Amino acid sequence: MEKFKRLKNEGNDFVKTGEYEEAANKYSECMKLNIEECTVYTNRALCYLKLYKYEEAKRDCDHVLQIEDSNIKAFYRRALAYKGLQVRKKNMSGI
């Protein structure tokens, strides 16, 4: 658990400095140690949203909602992911 906390805190520090790719990598490492911890999924979803990786963000939120069906952050971030996917789809149709 100590390694998990350290990795999560490192990920949080990267988010605070706007280094979302590095943060997502730290959260991914956390998931190898504990797949049931919803916080790292919602945190990684935030990183994916900042990186315009909407499908990945949606997938992380879907995973959380299977574990905690009332997780507000997961609902909110999944909605943002859907919005991003719709905007991208709309922009692609104009090409």
MDAnalysis code that builds the backbone (N, CA, C; Angstrom):
import MDAnalysis as mda
import numpy as np

u = mda.Universe.empty(285, n_residues=95, atom_resindex=np.repeat(np.arange(95), 3), trajectory=True)
u.add_TopologyAttr("name", ["N", "CA", "C"] * 95)
u.add_TopologyAttr("resid", np.arange(1, 96))
u.add_TopologyAttr("resname", ["MET", "GLU", "LYS", "PHE", "LYS", "ARG", "LEU", "LYS", "ASN", "GLU", "GLY", "ASN", "ASP", "PHE", "VAL", "LYS", "THR", "GLY", "GLU", "TYR", "GLU", "GLU", "ALA", "ALA", "ASN", "LYS", "TYR", "SER", "GLU", "CYS", "MET", "LYS", "LEU", "ASN", "ILE", "GLU", "GLU", "CYS", "THR", "VAL", "TYR", "THR", "ASN", "ARG", "ALA", "LEU", "CYS", "TYR", "LEU", "LYS", "LEU", "TYR", "LYS", "TYR", "GLU", "GLU", "ALA", "LYS", "ARG", "ASP", "CYS", "ASP", "HIS", "VAL", "LEU", "GLN", "ILE", "GLU", "ASP", "SER", "ASN", "ILE", "LYS", "ALA", "PHE", "TYR", "ARG", "ARG", "ALA", "LEU", "ALA", "TYR", "LYS", "GLY", "LEU", "GLN", "VAL", "ARG", "LYS", "LYS", "ASN", "MET", "SER", "GLY", "ILE"])
u.atoms.positions = np.array([
    [0.822, -1.213, 0.000],
    [0.000, 0.000, 0.000],
    [0.857, 1.266, 0.000],
    [2.031, 1.165, 0.569],
    [2.911, 2.338, 0.638],
    [3.319, 2.798, -0.760],
    [3.645, 1.832, -1.630],
    [4.028, 2.176, -3.004],
    [2.847, 2.798, -3.744],
    [1.652, 2.255, -3.508],
    [0.442, 2.784, -4.132],
    [0.252, 4.251, -3.760],
    [0.350, 4.569, -2.475],
    [0.176, 5.953, -2.012],
    [1.226, 6.874, -2.627],
    [2.461, 6.392, -2.680],
    [3.541, 7.213, -3.239],
    [3.270, 7.523, -4.712],
    [2.890, 6.499, -5.472],
    [2.603, 6.695, -6.894],
    [1.410, 7.639, -7.094],
    [0.376, 7.462, -6.284],
    [-0.811, 8.319, -6.391],
    [-0.448, 9.769, -6.089],
    [0.341, 9.982, -5.045],
    [0.763, 11.341, -4.700],
    [1.638, 11.952, -5.790],
    [2.485, 11.145, -6.394],
    [3.305, 11.641, -7.509],
    [2.406, 12.046, -8.675],
    [1.394, 11.228, -8.951],
    [0.429, 11.559, -10.001],
    [-0.286, 12.858, -9.691],
    [-0.706, 13.021, -8.443],
    [-1.393, 14.254, -8.032],
    [-0.484, 15.470, -8.214],
    [0.790, 15.313, -7.873],
    [1.747, 16.415, -8.042],
    [1.901, 16.793, -9.517],
    [1.930, 15.780, -10.382],
    [2.027, 16.055, -11.823],
    [0.789, 16.804, -12.321],
    [-0.390, 16.436, -11.811],
    [-1.621, 17.132, -12.208],
    [-1.530, 18.605, -11.819],
    [-1.056, 18.865, -10.619],
    [-0.962, 20.244, -10.131],
    [-0.056, 21.102, -11.002],
    [0.940, 20.481, -11.648],
    [1.860, 21.241, -12.499],
    [1.471, 21.151, -13.977],
    [0.320, 20.514, -14.264],
    [-0.163, 20.445, -15.639],
    [0.530, 19.406, -16.499],
    [1.227, 18.470, -15.868],
    [1.918, 17.405, -16.605],
    [1.021, 16.167, -16.625],
    [0.014, 16.224, -17.486],
    [-1.047, 15.228, -17.472],
    [-0.620, 13.864, -17.994],
    [0.245, 13.820, -18.960],
    [0.720, 12.536, -19.483],
    [1.476, 11.775, -18.391],
    [2.352, 12.481, -17.680],
    [3.116, 11.858, -16.599],
    [2.190, 11.415, -15.470],
    [1.199, 12.246, -15.159],
    [0.234, 11.898, -14.112],
    [-0.542, 10.642, -14.491],
    [-1.005, 10.577, -15.725],
    [-1.756, 9.399, -16.191],
    [-0.902, 8.140, -16.064],
    [0.375, 8.258, -16.364],
    [1.273, 7.110, -16.235],
    [1.390, 6.647, -14.781],
    [1.477, 7.590, -13.859],
    [1.550, 7.241, -12.427],
    [0.263, 6.550, -11.977],
    [-0.878, 7.083, -12.404],
    [-2.146, 6.462, -12.032],
    [-2.269, 5.062, -12.637],
    [-1.757, 4.886, -13.835],
    [-1.769, 3.550, -14.456],
    [-0.941, 2.575, -13.637],
    [0.196, 3.036, -13.123],
    [1.015, 2.187, -12.262],
    [0.264, 1.825, -10.991],
    [-0.492, 2.768, -10.454],
    [-1.313, 2.499, -9.263],
    [-2.305, 1.374, -9.538],
    [-2.883, 1.392, -10.721],
    [-3.905, 0.405, -11.068],
    [-3.340, -1.003, -11.116],
    [-2.061, -1.127, -11.393],
    [-1.431, -2.450, -11.386],
    [-1.382, -3.011, -9.971],
    [-1.400, -2.118, -8.977],
    [-1.335, -2.530, -7.580],
    [-2.708, -2.706, -6.948],
    [-3.709, -1.952, -7.447],
    [-5.058, -2.023, -6.881],
    [-6.067, -1.602, -7.947],
    [-6.777, -2.570, -8.506],
    [-7.734, -2.264, -9.583],
    [-9.082, -1.796, -9.053],
    [-9.283, -1.862, -7.742],
    [-10.570, -1.480, -7.153],
    [-10.608, -0.045, -6.637],
    [-9.488, 0.661, -6.632],
    [-9.431, 2.031, -6.099],
    [-9.960, 3.002, -7.156],
    [-11.162, 3.496, -6.944],
    [-11.842, 4.333, -7.932],
    [-11.162, 5.683, -8.145],
    [-10.543, 6.212, -7.120],
    [-9.940, 7.541, -7.221],
    [-8.906, 7.629, -8.329],
    [-8.092, 6.596, -8.475],
    [-7.055, 6.676, -9.516],
    [-7.665, 6.632, -10.918],
    [-8.803, 5.966, -11.054],
    [-9.484, 5.951, -12.354],
    [-10.078, 7.317, -12.687],
    [-10.723, 7.946, -11.695],
    [-11.297, 9.268, -11.968],
    [-10.187, 10.304, -12.164],
    [-9.082, 10.130, -11.450],
    [-7.953, 11.046, -11.646],
    [-7.347, 10.871, -13.037],
    [-7.196, 9.612, -13.458],
    [-6.647, 9.380, -14.792],
    [-7.621, 9.875, -15.862],
    [-8.911, 9.736, -15.601],
    [-9.914, 10.260, -16.543],
    [-9.747, 11.766, -16.705],
    [-9.488, 12.460, -15.604],
    [-9.238, 13.899, -15.684],
    [-8.037, 14.189, -16.590],
    [-6.981, 13.426, -16.418],
    [-5.786, 13.606, -17.254],
    [-6.122, 13.375, -18.721],
    [-6.855, 12.307, -18.987],
    [-7.235, 12.008, -20.372],
    [-8.083, 13.127, -20.967],
    [-8.970, 13.699, -20.173],
    [-9.775, 14.822, -20.669],
    [-8.875, 15.997, -21.049],
    [-7.902, 16.288, -20.203],
    [-6.977, 17.393, -20.478],
    [-6.133, 17.127, -21.712],
    [-5.923, 15.834, -22.008],
    [-5.127, 15.437, -23.171],
    [-5.993, 15.171, -24.410],
    [-7.297, 15.455, -24.303],
    [-8.260, 15.245, -25.385],
    [-8.385, 13.768, -25.771],
    [-8.166, 12.885, -24.821],
    [-8.322, 11.445, -25.037],
    [-9.670, 11.034, -24.441],
    [-10.713, 11.407, -25.157],
    [-12.066, 11.277, -24.623],
    [-12.524, 9.827, -24.478],
    [-12.176, 8.989, -25.416],
    [-12.581, 7.583, -25.335],
    [-11.958, 6.907, -24.114],
    [-10.683, 7.198, -23.853],
    [-10.001, 6.628, -22.693],
    [-10.621, 7.142, -21.392],
    [-10.964, 8.428, -21.367],
    [-11.596, 9.011, -20.183],
    [-12.947, 8.343, -19.926],
    [-13.724, 8.163, -20.970],
    [-15.030, 7.515, -20.851],
    [-14.872, 6.093, -20.312],
    [-13.894, 5.376, -20.805],
    [-13.659, 3.996, -20.366],
    [-13.326, 3.936, -18.866],
    [-12.465, 4.851, -18.410],
    [-12.131, 4.877, -16.982],
    [-13.364, 5.180, -16.136],
    [-14.174, 6.112, -16.583],
    [-15.390, 6.467, -15.837],
    [-16.387, 5.310, -15.831],
    [-16.518, 4.623, -16.953],
    [-17.402, 3.455, -17.016],
    [-16.956, 2.402, -16.001],
    [-15.643, 2.200, -15.898],
    [-15.100, 1.228, -14.942],
    [-15.481, 1.611, -13.508],
    [-15.303, 2.874, -13.177],
    [-15.642, 3.342, -11.830],
    [-17.120, 3.132, -11.553],
    [-17.964, 3.459, -12.509],
    [-19.406, 3.364, -12.292],
    [-19.884, 1.915, -12.164],
    [-19.092, 0.970, -12.645],
    [-19.421, -0.439, -12.416],
    [-19.139, -0.824, -10.960],
    [-18.155, -0.155, -10.354],
    [-17.792, -0.434, -8.960],
    [-18.638, 0.410, -8.004],
    [-18.732, 1.709, -8.306],
    [-19.506, 2.664, -7.488],
    [-20.514, 3.355, -8.392],
    [-21.727, 2.888, -8.384],
    [-22.714, 3.404, -9.337],
    [-23.224, 4.804, -9.031],
    [-22.730, 5.425, -7.956],
    [-23.156, 6.790, -7.647],
    [-21.962, 7.747, -7.524],
    [-20.858, 7.410, -8.155],
    [-19.659, 8.242, -8.080],
    [-19.863, 9.504, -8.933],
    [-19.990, 10.633, -8.272],
    [-20.307, 11.900, -8.946],
    [-19.194, 12.326, -9.906],
    [-17.945, 12.182, -9.487],
    [-16.832, 12.573, -10.367],
    [-16.837, 11.745, -11.639],
    [-17.132, 10.466, -11.515],
    [-17.161, 9.598, -12.695],
    [-18.282, 10.021, -13.641],
    [-19.462, 10.328, -13.086],
    [-20.563, 10.795, -13.930],
    [-20.196, 12.094, -14.643],
    [-19.645, 13.026, -13.894],
    [-19.308, 14.333, -14.454],
    [-18.230, 14.209, -15.536],
    [-17.188, 13.472, -15.235],
    [-16.092, 13.349, -16.203],
    [-16.507, 12.527, -17.415],
    [-17.396, 11.563, -17.216],
    [-17.900, 10.810, -18.374],
    [-18.739, 11.726, -19.265],
    [-19.511, 12.614, -18.649],
    [-20.296, 13.573, -19.434],
    [-19.369, 14.477, -20.246],
    [-18.275, 14.921, -19.634],
    [-17.298, 15.740, -20.367],
    [-16.665, 14.948, -21.509],
    [-16.413, 13.667, -21.273],
    [-15.848, 12.820, -22.329],
    [-16.831, 12.685, -23.492],
    [-18.109, 12.446, -23.161],
    [-19.132, 12.357, -24.217],
    [-19.211, 13.667, -24.999],
    [-19.156, 14.769, -24.291],
    [-19.194, 16.075, -24.953],
    [-18.003, 16.230, -25.892],
    [-16.820, 15.858, -25.426],
    [-15.625, 15.934, -26.270],
    [-15.728, 15.049, -27.491],
    [-16.291, 13.853, -27.310],
    [-16.461, 12.945, -28.441],
    [-17.446, 13.509, -29.457],
    [-18.505, 14.148, -28.987],
    [-19.494, 14.751, -29.890],
    [-18.890, 15.904, -30.680],
    [-18.111, 16.751, -30.017],
    [-17.467, 17.883, -30.700],
    [-16.511, 17.360, -31.754],
    [-15.728, 16.346, -31.396],
    [-14.776, 15.772, -32.356],
    [-15.511, 15.183, -33.550],
    [-16.616, 14.463, -33.284],
    [-17.399, 13.853, -34.359],
    [-17.963, 14.939, -35.276],
    [-18.456, 16.016, -34.669],
    [-19.023, 17.122, -35.436],
    [-17.956, 17.783, -36.317],
    [-16.773, 18.007, -35.743],
    [-15.676, 18.617, -36.497],
    [-15.196, 17.724, -37.619],
    [-15.184, 16.426, -37.390],
    [-14.721, 15.491, -38.421],
    [-15.699, 15.438, -39.580],
    [-16.982, 15.622, -39.313],
    [-17.976, 15.553, -40.394],
    [-17.876, 16.759, -41.316],
    [-17.257, 17.830, -40.832],
    [-17.109, 19.029, -41.645],
    [-15.896, 19.002, -42.561],
    [-15.102, 17.948, -42.459],
    [-13.888, 17.862, -43.287],
    [-14.205, 17.360, -44.672],
])
